[in-house]
Amino acid sequence: MARVCQITGKRPHSGNNVSHANNKTRRRFYPNLHTKRFFIPEEGKWITLKVSTNAIKTINKKGITEVLKEARQKGTLSLKLATTKLSPNLKVVRDEDALSLNL
């Protein structure tokens, strides 16, 4: 699975390692991602998401339902994603969104 937060969309960035002699070599800065299970009380289901620590703090503050709704509107939980790119639990969320939007 890609190193991308499923809520915020954070991705790896590229930059340089800089030595004491000021030699520069390319490197990647990875987001701090964790695979975490969240309970959705409205549906009575658990979902597993790969989220950044920033997303975990946001979920703790706003609640998982509100964060998922905002992520769908923002496009990080897009209906257009291929089913192979989604975790199995998010396939259910995507299919329910499609039904609610009559797609």
Secondary structure as UniProt FT lines:
FT   TURN            6..8
FT   STRAND          13..18
FT   TURN            20..21
FT   STRAND          24..29
FT   STRAND          33..40
FT   TURN            41..44
FT   STRAND          45..52
FT   HELIX           53..62
FT   HELIX           64..74
FT   TURN            75..77
FT   TURN            79..80
FT   HELIX           83..85
FT   HELIX           88..100
FT   TURN            101..102
//
